[in-house]
Amino acid sequence: MTTRTWIIAGSAVAAVVTVGLVAAIAGPVLLAQTSPVERKHYTSWVEAPSREEDGPAAKPDWAPTDGRDIDLEYRVRNVAGYTIAMTSATGVDLASCTRLADDHGGAAMASDLLPATMPDRPWTCGDGRAVWQDGDRVWAWSTSTSIETGR
């Protein structure tokens, strides 16, 4: 092989490796942004599926059992995109939750289900989502920076 052939072959290999690295790094980000958003509405949690049937659409452990007018949005192929809004007379039992030190970068997914003004310090109730309540409205969302759920 001539020097020119080696240079061409080496350039081709470098290009393939570069494309592979870019795909490995950018792929998950692009997938998260293009993953379809599933929307669900329940009159009450009785209508929700079990975790085995549809985990993201099931009632979270922290959610009040009297939740009603429940709206969910979540990315089908990415658990980082999730929002929920509901009405509850009893609200979330915040005694079993932890106050977050900050907002963790805000919501991971834009959603019209979230309140117009996001709180500075929401709670987390063990499932890695931020939780906020104001009066009888309760919201939860996945954050752009992961929340540690260990207590």
Buried (B, 14 or more C-beta within 10 A) or exposed (E): EEEEEEEEEEEEEEEEEEEEEEEEEEEEEEEBEEBEBBEBEBEBBEEBBEEEEEEBBBBBEBBBEBBBBBBBBBBEEBBBBBBBBBBBEEBBEEEEBBEBEEBBEBBBBEBEBBEEEBBEEBBBBBBBBBBBBEEBBBBBBBBEEEBEEEE
